Amino acid sequence: MHPHFIQAVKQLIPAERYFDDPLATLAFGTDASFYRLIPKLVLRVESEAEVVQLLQLANHYQVALTFRAAGTSLSGQAVTDSVLLVLGENWQQQQIRGLGEQIRLGPGVIGAQANKWLLPYGRKIGPDPASINTCKIGGIVANNASGMCCGTAQNSFNTLAAMRVVLFDGTVLDTEDAENVAAFRQSHATLLQQLATLAEQCRANPELSEKIRHKYRLKNTMGFSLNALTEFTDPIDILIHLMVGSEGCLGFISSVTYHTVPEHPHKASALWVFPDIVSCCQAVTLLKNAPVSAVELLDRRSLRSVQAKPGLPAWVASLSDGAAALLIESRAATAATLAVQLSDITALLSEFPTEQRVDFSSDPKVYEQLWAIRKGTFPAVGAVRQTGTTVIIEDVTFPLARLAEGVQALQQLFDRYHYHEAIIFGHALEGNLHFVFTQGFDDRTQVARYEAFMQEVAQLVAVEFGGALKAEHGTGRNMAPFVELEWGTDAYQLMWQLKKLFDPKHILNPDVVLSQDKNIHLKHLKALPATDALVDKCIECGFCEPVCPSRKLTLTPRQRIVAQREISRLEAKGNNSEQLAALKADYQYQGNSSCAACGMCSTACPVGINTGDLTRQLRARDNQRYQALAGFTARHFSGLTMLAKFGLRLGQLSNKLLGKATPLWHKAMPTANTTRLNTAGAAESNGALKPLIYLSSCSNRVMAPMAGSKDPRSLQQVSTDLLVKAGYQLIMPEGMANQCCGMPFQSKGQFAAQATKQQQLNDWLLQHTKQGEIPVFSDTSPCSLTLKGKLDARIRLYDSIDFISEFVLPKLTLHKQPTPIALHISCSATQLGQVEKFKQLVAACTEHVVIPEGISCCGFAGDKGFFMPELNASALSDLAKQVSECSQGVSSSRTCEVGLSRHSGIEYQHLVYLLAQQSRAK
């Protein structure tokens, strides 16, 4: 790479967004595909101006650039060994037009977030990829991603209203800016004329024009979007539609405006199981013109892969070997319309024999159970794969009339190449099938098997059936060698003409979509070496990244696993001790210390991996020398809490004397809790009130509200007062000062001390609950989550949110305040399944509940927020502007509330403060 290029880039991009060290380039260089290239340089870009200058520099010095949004693409289109430009946080602009008929979006907006913005209007964006909770608009458009419901009619190509794009020379075209368009027509007249000429030549070639029409009657993302040349005459329209599905090979998409589509509120689903694939696909043909929004096909192997999942019908296991199923969904604007649609669909299918059948239901429980079958298929294969292999999901289209033949031909290929675990499912209405199999790349024999198999797949799909080798996942490196086979020479050469027109120096994502290297799909194959059984099933999809609190500061869960795999590989290899030592040293902060270990990654992971468990294991190895200290602390826990209170008093005093000069101190720091913990025992409880053992967390026993709080009472006092209104007496028995759920020890990998404290707590609770007769009220969600499944089954422990929702709220009269209230649903509350309950409780107290976007974990992580405040600050960097209209904030964890109060500008307190403030007994 030219040194002058490096020098210019360093002047443009701040050091904190410039990465060239081995750990960062490895971590950022990974995407969801089964390819790995390590970039020489990773740049986190935050503005269009930076992209413009970087393109100009790259063009001048002939340096290849690759753009990355979320890194969820599957075909190798977002990896490079040159310069990787990763979208930062400042690409999330949105503007809703009219009544939601259009929406303009920045490329960094997550697809699901766009739909949340549109939901009040009853609209959504057309594309609905399976990765919509993670993937970003830039990638959705650049890959022309679709999904289960969108088909071809609602993909990005067909719902595009406008675009802002940066070309290879740094020129910006914004089709919603008339002056910009007029200037572009003059400055790039030659480019536009060449586009117009290519379009005219294309339309004048009947054979090529028919080929293009045929390909785009199918779902197809192979090659560039040649239908732009046949469907539009204005070269500006041609240009922006060529950008759709271009995979960063023709320009950078800076913003896009969509025509939105209706999001009908009424829906129902059914599952019909047919005795064979032929009758199943015949039913699909009939459904093509029926009022259905989605029809998902599942072959017998895919059904078998999930048949043992909890909650699925027992009959799934007894289906015949040739069975195939259709999962059918219908949606409508009204319940009456939906009922008519369901009747029509059922009548249409009534002549078909079925092995099993679940009739249409709009019951959410039935609906979710049916879709759990479909959504569980891909993870099921990933979960059973042999360690060291990867999961490959291919994506093809067959003409609908030959769909059954296509399925049978693929199944025969699976058997011939011994992919016995392979399954087929897909979007049947479009003839779009996904097939999933596991593959190792550790030796030449395995690679040779994969090569031979893919050659046969390509011949089968593209030539014998006239289908598409990529329906919605993009061409990438994976299918670049097969573009000419599928499209023919004329179309293939036309694509090369377009590439040279938009990228004359070949700097935009080379070897993606088009490549002169016919073996590019067999190079840079990603190995997944074993590192730890806790994470070995990771498929590096990246679904975990949006919920990770350290994603803006250091590494994400996917990146941590990638780094640990490389460390394990180097350890096994044993011949690069210097590189290994450097990687381990850098990982200590980037991967270990800055991990909140909150477990939110497990809620988004398709195979349920909690990278926090891995972090705690690593800390256990690193912290072995502190085991004796941890044991001493566990035995003298009440002394530790007394010391913590003393520290808070000392800090408050220092703050009064020294102000901001006090280290690690800020105005949201808590005061010391002086509440007397021991109250009447169970035998002394007020007979008029129901007894309830109060398990108050160590954080709440130590910390009272911040200085100057509107309500300076301790949580124990407020909780006691609130529950009396509902007829309960909170009891804090003798010995509470020495109790702990074990979480402070667990988070540091001190598992022996954790077990000691949990056993001690278990025995203490059994004693004071009269062997489980009296229920327990836990006032902190993280403690409740830590103790889940760890206590004697007789102990009935309720988290405060659950208990209040079930037993307290019905006995209160609440009045709503008019001002908005901010709600932070902690990572623990989310994992306890309390999201809807928490929303309902706060909504009972205010007309407007504000739940900030993009904050799933605050990053305070127990005591980490006191000593590593940058993690908390990073996780909450977007909080203040989102809660600026709120009068107060609510959460269910005292340490979280410290960080939330600091970074929001409003005071956050436990839910009980709000309920006590807004309620009276009935």
JOGI-V628350 format. One record per pair of residues at least 12 apart in sequence whose C-alpha atoms are under 7 Angstrom apart, sorted by the first residue. I is the first residue (numbers start at 1). J is the second residue. If there is no record, write none. Layout:
BEGIN
i=I j=J
i=I j=J
END
This chain:
BEGIN
i=1 j=63
i=2 j=61
i=5 j=57
i=5 j=61
i=17 j=43
i=17 j=44
i=18 j=42
i=18 j=43
i=18 j=44
i=19 j=41
i=19 j=42
i=19 j=43
i=20 j=40
i=20 j=41
i=20 j=42
i=23 j=563
i=23 j=583
i=23 j=586
i=25 j=38
i=25 j=39
i=25 j=40
i=25 j=41
i=25 j=42
i=26 j=38
i=27 j=559
i=27 j=562
i=27 j=563
i=29 j=79
i=30 j=79
i=31 j=71
i=31 j=72
i=31 j=73
i=31 j=78
i=31 j=79
i=31 j=540
i=31 j=541
i=32 j=71
i=32 j=72
i=32 j=73
i=32 j=74
i=32 j=540
i=32 j=541
i=32 j=542
i=33 j=73
i=33 j=74
i=33 j=75
i=33 j=76
i=34 j=525
i=34 j=526
i=35 j=76
i=35 j=524
i=35 j=525
i=35 j=526
i=36 j=79
i=36 j=524
i=36 j=525
i=36 j=526
i=37 j=79
i=37 j=80
i=37 j=81
i=37 j=524
i=38 j=80
i=38 j=81
i=39 j=80
i=39 j=81
i=39 j=82
i=39 j=83
i=39 j=84
i=40 j=81
i=40 j=82
i=40 j=83
i=41 j=82
i=41 j=83
i=41 j=84
i=42 j=83
i=42 j=84
i=42 j=85
i=43 j=84
i=43 j=85
i=43 j=86
i=44 j=85
i=44 j=86
i=44 j=87
i=44 j=88
i=45 j=85
i=45 j=86
i=45 j=87
i=45 j=88
i=46 j=87
i=46 j=88
i=46 j=89
i=46 j=90
i=46 j=91
i=47 j=90
i=48 j=254
i=52 j=166
i=52 j=170
i=53 j=170
i=55 j=168
i=55 j=169
i=55 j=170
i=56 j=169
i=56 j=170
i=59 j=168
i=59 j=169
i=59 j=507
i=62 j=505
i=62 j=507
i=63 j=507
i=64 j=82
i=64 j=83
i=64 j=507
i=64 j=508
i=64 j=509
i=65 j=82
i=65 j=83
i=65 j=84
i=65 j=507
i=65 j=508
i=65 j=509
i=66 j=78
i=66 j=80
i=66 j=83
i=66 j=84
i=66 j=85
i=66 j=248
i=66 j=508
i=66 j=509
i=67 j=84
i=67 j=85
i=67 j=86
i=67 j=248
i=68 j=85
i=68 j=86
i=68 j=87
i=69 j=86
i=69 j=87
i=69 j=108
i=69 j=136
i=69 j=138
i=69 j=139
i=70 j=134
i=70 j=135
i=70 j=136
i=71 j=542
i=72 j=135
i=72 j=541
i=72 j=542
i=73 j=473
i=74 j=473
i=75 j=473
i=75 j=474
i=75 j=475
i=75 j=476
i=75 j=477
i=75 j=478
i=76 j=476
i=76 j=477
i=76 j=478
i=77 j=247
i=77 j=476
i=77 j=477
i=77 j=512
i=87 j=108
i=91 j=106
i=91 j=107
i=91 j=108
i=91 j=109
i=92 j=105
i=92 j=106
i=92 j=107
i=92 j=108
i=92 j=109
i=93 j=105
i=93 j=106
i=94 j=106
i=99 j=121
i=100 j=118
i=100 j=121
i=100 j=123
i=101 j=259
i=101 j=260
i=102 j=257
i=102 j=258
i=102 j=259
i=102 j=260
i=103 j=257
i=103 j=258
i=103 j=259
i=103 j=260
i=104 j=255
i=104 j=256
i=104 j=257
i=104 j=258
i=105 j=255
i=105 j=256
i=105 j=257
i=106 j=254
i=106 j=255
i=106 j=256
i=107 j=136
i=107 j=137
i=107 j=138
i=107 j=253
i=107 j=254
i=107 j=255
i=108 j=136
i=108 j=137
i=108 j=138
i=109 j=136
i=109 j=137
i=110 j=132
i=110 j=133
i=110 j=134
i=110 j=135
i=110 j=136
i=110 j=137
i=111 j=132
i=111 j=133
i=111 j=135
i=111 j=136
i=111 j=137
i=112 j=132
i=112 j=133
i=122 j=262
i=122 j=263
i=122 j=264
i=123 j=260
i=123 j=261
i=123 j=262
i=123 j=263
i=124 j=260
i=124 j=261
i=124 j=262
i=124 j=263
i=125 j=258
i=125 j=260
i=125 j=261
i=126 j=150
i=126 j=154
i=126 j=155
i=126 j=156
i=126 j=159
i=126 j=260
i=126 j=261
i=127 j=145
i=127 j=146
i=127 j=147
i=127 j=150
i=127 j=154
i=127 j=155
i=127 j=156
i=128 j=146
i=128 j=147
i=128 j=148
i=128 j=149
i=128 j=150
i=129 j=145
i=129 j=146
i=129 j=147
i=130 j=147
i=134 j=543
i=134 j=546
i=138 j=253
i=141 j=156
i=141 j=244
i=141 j=245
i=142 j=243
i=142 j=244
i=142 j=245
i=142 j=246
i=142 j=247
i=142 j=248
i=143 j=244
i=143 j=245
i=143 j=246
i=143 j=247
i=143 j=473
i=143 j=474
i=144 j=156
i=144 j=157
i=144 j=221
i=144 j=244
i=144 j=245
i=144 j=472
i=145 j=472
i=145 j=473
i=146 j=472
i=148 j=294
i=148 j=427
i=149 j=293
i=149 j=294
i=151 j=430
i=152 j=219
i=156 j=244
i=157 j=241
i=157 j=244
i=159 j=258
i=159 j=259
i=160 j=257
i=160 j=258
i=160 j=259
i=161 j=257
i=161 j=258
i=161 j=259
i=162 j=175
i=162 j=176
i=162 j=256
i=162 j=257
i=163 j=175
i=163 j=240
i=163 j=255
i=163 j=256
i=163 j=257
i=164 j=253
i=164 j=254
i=164 j=255
i=164 j=256
i=165 j=251
i=165 j=252
i=165 j=253
i=165 j=254
i=166 j=251
i=166 j=252
i=166 j=253
i=166 j=254
i=167 j=251
i=167 j=252
i=168 j=251
i=168 j=502
i=168 j=503
i=192 j=235
i=195 j=235
i=196 j=235
i=199 j=229
i=199 j=230
i=202 j=229
i=203 j=230
i=208 j=491
i=212 j=226
i=212 j=227
i=218 j=397
i=218 j=430
i=219 j=397
i=219 j=430
i=219 j=432
i=219 j=471
i=219 j=472
i=220 j=468
i=220 j=470
i=220 j=471
i=220 j=472
i=221 j=245
i=221 j=470
i=221 j=471
i=221 j=472
i=221 j=474
i=221 j=475
i=222 j=468
i=222 j=469
i=222 j=470
i=222 j=474
i=222 j=475
i=222 j=483
i=223 j=475
i=223 j=483
i=223 j=513
i=224 j=242
i=224 j=245
i=224 j=246
i=224 j=495
i=225 j=242
i=225 j=244
i=225 j=245
i=228 j=241
i=228 j=242
i=245 j=474
i=248 j=508
i=248 j=509
i=249 j=508
i=249 j=509
i=250 j=499
i=250 j=502
i=250 j=503
i=250 j=508
i=264 j=331
i=264 j=332
i=264 j=333
i=265 j=332
i=265 j=333
i=266 j=331
i=266 j=332
i=266 j=333
i=266 j=334
i=266 j=335
i=266 j=338
i=267 j=329
i=267 j=330
i=267 j=331
i=267 j=332
i=267 j=362
i=268 j=329
i=268 j=330
i=268 j=331
i=268 j=360
i=268 j=361
i=268 j=362
i=268 j=367
i=269 j=328
i=269 j=329
i=269 j=330
i=269 j=360
i=269 j=361
i=269 j=362
i=269 j=367
i=270 j=327
i=270 j=328
i=270 j=329
i=270 j=358
i=270 j=359
i=270 j=360
i=270 j=361
i=271 j=325
i=271 j=326
i=271 j=327
i=271 j=328
i=271 j=357
i=271 j=358
i=271 j=359
i=271 j=370
i=272 j=325
i=272 j=326
i=272 j=327
i=272 j=354
i=272 j=356
i=272 j=357
i=272 j=358
i=273 j=323
i=273 j=324
i=273 j=325
i=273 j=326
i=273 j=354
i=273 j=355
i=273 j=356
i=273 j=357
i=274 j=323
i=274 j=324
i=274 j=325
i=274 j=353
i=274 j=354
i=274 j=355
i=275 j=322
i=275 j=323
i=275 j=324
i=275 j=354
i=275 j=355
i=276 j=322
i=276 j=323
i=276 j=324
i=277 j=322
i=277 j=323
i=277 j=324
i=277 j=404
i=278 j=404
i=280 j=324
i=280 j=325
i=281 j=403
i=281 j=404
i=283 j=349
i=284 j=428
i=284 j=429
i=285 j=400
i=288 j=429
i=290 j=345
i=291 j=330
i=291 j=341
i=292 j=329
i=292 j=330
i=292 j=331
i=293 j=329
i=293 j=330
i=293 j=331
i=294 j=328
i=294 j=329
i=294 j=330
i=295 j=326
i=295 j=327
i=295 j=328
i=295 j=329
i=295 j=427
i=295 j=428
i=295 j=429
i=296 j=326
i=296 j=327
i=296 j=328
i=296 j=425
i=296 j=426
i=296 j=427
i=296 j=428
i=297 j=325
i=297 j=326
i=297 j=327
i=297 j=425
i=297 j=426
i=297 j=427
i=297 j=428
i=298 j=324
i=298 j=325
i=298 j=326
i=298 j=424
i=298 j=425
i=298 j=426
i=299 j=323
i=299 j=324
i=299 j=325
i=299 j=423
i=299 j=424
i=299 j=425
i=300 j=321
i=300 j=322
i=300 j=323
i=300 j=324
i=301 j=423
i=302 j=377
i=302 j=423
i=302 j=424
i=302 j=425
i=303 j=316
i=304 j=317
i=305 j=377
i=305 j=380
i=305 j=381
i=306 j=373
i=306 j=376
i=306 j=377
i=306 j=380
i=312 j=369
i=378 j=436
i=379 j=606
i=379 j=607
i=382 j=537
i=383 j=537
i=383 j=607
i=385 j=438
i=387 j=530
i=387 j=536
i=387 j=537
i=388 j=440
i=388 j=527
i=388 j=528
i=388 j=529
i=388 j=530
i=389 j=438
i=389 j=439
i=389 j=440
i=389 j=528
i=390 j=438
i=390 j=439
i=390 j=440
i=390 j=528
i=390 j=539
i=391 j=436
i=391 j=437
i=391 j=438
i=391 j=439
i=391 j=539
i=392 j=436
i=392 j=437
i=392 j=438
i=393 j=434
i=393 j=435
i=393 j=436
i=393 j=437
i=394 j=434
i=394 j=435
i=394 j=436
i=395 j=433
i=395 j=434
i=395 j=435
i=395 j=469
i=395 j=470
i=395 j=471
i=395 j=472
i=395 j=473
i=396 j=432
i=396 j=433
i=396 j=434
i=396 j=468
i=396 j=469
i=396 j=470
i=396 j=471
i=397 j=431
i=397 j=432
i=397 j=433
i=397 j=467
i=397 j=468
i=397 j=469
i=397 j=471
i=398 j=431
i=398 j=432
i=398 j=461
i=398 j=465
i=398 j=467
i=398 j=468
i=399 j=431
i=399 j=467
i=400 j=430
i=400 j=431
i=403 j=431
i=417 j=453
i=419 j=437
i=421 j=437
i=422 j=435
i=422 j=436
i=422 j=437
i=423 j=435
i=423 j=436
i=423 j=437
i=424 j=436
i=432 j=471
i=441 j=525
i=441 j=527
i=442 j=527
i=462 j=486
i=463 j=486
i=475 j=513
i=476 j=512
i=476 j=513
i=477 j=511
i=477 j=512
i=477 j=513
i=477 j=520
i=477 j=521
i=478 j=521
i=479 j=521
i=480 j=512
i=480 j=513
i=480 j=514
i=480 j=515
i=481 j=515
i=481 j=518
i=481 j=519
i=481 j=520
i=528 j=565
i=529 j=565
i=529 j=569
i=530 j=565
i=531 j=564
i=531 j=565
i=531 j=568
i=534 j=614
i=535 j=609
i=535 j=611
i=540 j=558
i=542 j=558
i=543 j=604
i=543 j=605
i=544 j=557
i=544 j=558
i=544 j=601
i=544 j=604
i=544 j=605
i=545 j=557
i=547 j=600
i=547 j=601
i=547 j=856
i=548 j=600
i=548 j=601
i=549 j=857
i=549 j=858
i=549 j=859
i=549 j=875
i=550 j=594
i=550 j=595
i=550 j=871
i=550 j=875
i=552 j=874
i=553 j=871
i=553 j=874
i=554 j=590
i=555 j=590
i=555 j=591
i=557 j=601
i=557 j=611
i=560 j=591
i=567 j=580
i=592 j=615
i=594 j=871
i=596 j=859
i=596 j=861
i=597 j=612
i=597 j=615
i=598 j=612
i=598 j=827
i=598 j=861
i=599 j=611
i=599 j=612
i=600 j=827
i=616 j=747
i=616 j=748
i=616 j=749
i=617 j=749
i=619 j=748
i=619 j=749
i=620 j=748
i=620 j=749
i=620 j=750
i=627 j=750
i=630 j=750
i=630 j=753
i=631 j=753
i=634 j=753
i=634 j=757
i=637 j=738
i=638 j=737
i=638 j=738
i=641 j=702
i=644 j=702
i=645 j=672
i=645 j=702
i=648 j=671
i=648 j=672
i=649 j=671
i=649 j=672
i=664 j=866
i=668 j=706
i=668 j=898
i=668 j=901
i=668 j=902
i=669 j=706
i=669 j=898
i=670 j=703
i=670 j=704
i=670 j=705
i=670 j=706
i=670 j=707
i=671 j=703
i=671 j=704
i=671 j=705
i=671 j=706
i=671 j=707
i=672 j=702
i=672 j=703
i=672 j=704
i=673 j=701
i=673 j=702
i=673 j=703
i=673 j=704
i=673 j=714
i=675 j=714
i=677 j=732
i=678 j=732
i=678 j=733
i=678 j=734
i=679 j=731
i=679 j=732
i=679 j=733
i=680 j=731
i=680 j=732
i=680 j=733
i=681 j=731
i=681 j=733
i=682 j=731
i=689 j=727
i=689 j=728
i=689 j=729
i=690 j=727
i=690 j=728
i=690 j=729
i=691 j=728
i=691 j=729
i=691 j=730
i=691 j=731
i=691 j=774
i=692 j=728
i=692 j=729
i=692 j=730
i=692 j=731
i=692 j=774
i=692 j=775
i=692 j=776
i=692 j=777
i=693 j=730
i=693 j=731
i=693 j=732
i=693 j=769
i=693 j=774
i=693 j=775
i=693 j=776
i=693 j=777
i=694 j=730
i=694 j=731
i=694 j=732
i=694 j=776
i=694 j=777
i=694 j=778
i=695 j=776
i=695 j=777
i=695 j=778
i=695 j=779
i=696 j=778
i=696 j=779
i=697 j=740
i=697 j=779
i=697 j=780
i=697 j=783
i=698 j=740
i=699 j=894
i=700 j=715
i=700 j=894
i=718 j=912
i=718 j=913
i=719 j=912
i=722 j=916
i=723 j=808
i=725 j=920
i=725 j=921
i=726 j=808
i=726 j=811
i=726 j=812
i=726 j=921
i=739 j=761
i=740 j=757
i=740 j=758
i=740 j=761
i=741 j=757
i=741 j=758
i=741 j=783
i=741 j=786
i=741 j=787
i=742 j=754
i=742 j=755
i=742 j=757
i=742 j=758
i=743 j=783
i=743 j=786
i=762 j=791
i=762 j=792
i=766 j=795
i=771 j=794
i=772 j=794
i=772 j=795
i=772 j=796
i=775 j=796
i=775 j=797
i=776 j=796
i=776 j=797
i=776 j=798
i=777 j=797
i=777 j=798
i=777 j=799
i=777 j=800
i=778 j=797
i=778 j=798
i=778 j=799
i=778 j=800
i=779 j=799
i=779 j=800
i=780 j=799
i=780 j=892
i=780 j=893
i=781 j=799
i=781 j=828
i=781 j=829
i=781 j=892
i=781 j=893
i=782 j=828
i=782 j=893
i=784 j=799
i=785 j=828
i=785 j=832
i=801 j=838
i=805 j=837
i=805 j=841
i=811 j=921
i=811 j=922
i=812 j=919
i=812 j=920
i=812 j=921
i=812 j=922
i=813 j=919
i=813 j=920
i=813 j=921
i=813 j=922
i=814 j=844
i=814 j=845
i=814 j=918
i=814 j=919
i=814 j=920
i=815 j=845
i=815 j=918
i=815 j=919
i=816 j=844
i=816 j=845
i=816 j=846
i=816 j=847
i=816 j=918
i=817 j=845
i=817 j=846
i=817 j=847
i=818 j=846
i=818 j=847
i=819 j=846
i=819 j=848
i=819 j=886
i=819 j=887
i=820 j=846
i=820 j=847
i=820 j=848
i=820 j=849
i=820 j=850
i=820 j=885
i=820 j=886
i=820 j=887
i=821 j=846
i=821 j=848
i=821 j=849
i=821 j=850
i=821 j=886
i=821 j=887
i=821 j=888
i=821 j=889
i=822 j=849
i=822 j=850
i=822 j=851
i=822 j=883
i=822 j=886
i=822 j=888
i=822 j=889
i=822 j=890
i=823 j=849
i=823 j=850
i=823 j=851
i=823 j=889
i=823 j=890
i=823 j=891
i=824 j=851
i=824 j=890
i=824 j=891
i=825 j=891
i=826 j=856
i=826 j=857
i=826 j=891
i=826 j=892
i=827 j=856
i=827 j=857
i=845 j=918
i=852 j=879
i=852 j=882
i=855 j=875
i=855 j=876
i=858 j=872
i=858 j=875
i=858 j=876
i=858 j=896
i=859 j=871
i=859 j=872
i=859 j=875
i=860 j=872
i=860 j=895
i=860 j=896
i=860 j=899
i=862 j=895
i=872 j=899
i=873 j=903
i=876 j=903
i=879 j=903
i=879 j=904
i=880 j=903
i=880 j=904
i=880 j=905
i=883 j=904
i=887 j=906
i=888 j=906
i=888 j=907
i=888 j=908
i=889 j=906
i=889 j=907
i=889 j=908
i=889 j=909
i=890 j=908
i=890 j=909
i=890 j=910
i=890 j=911
i=891 j=908
i=891 j=909
i=891 j=910
i=891 j=911
i=892 j=910
i=892 j=911
i=893 j=910
i=897 j=909
END
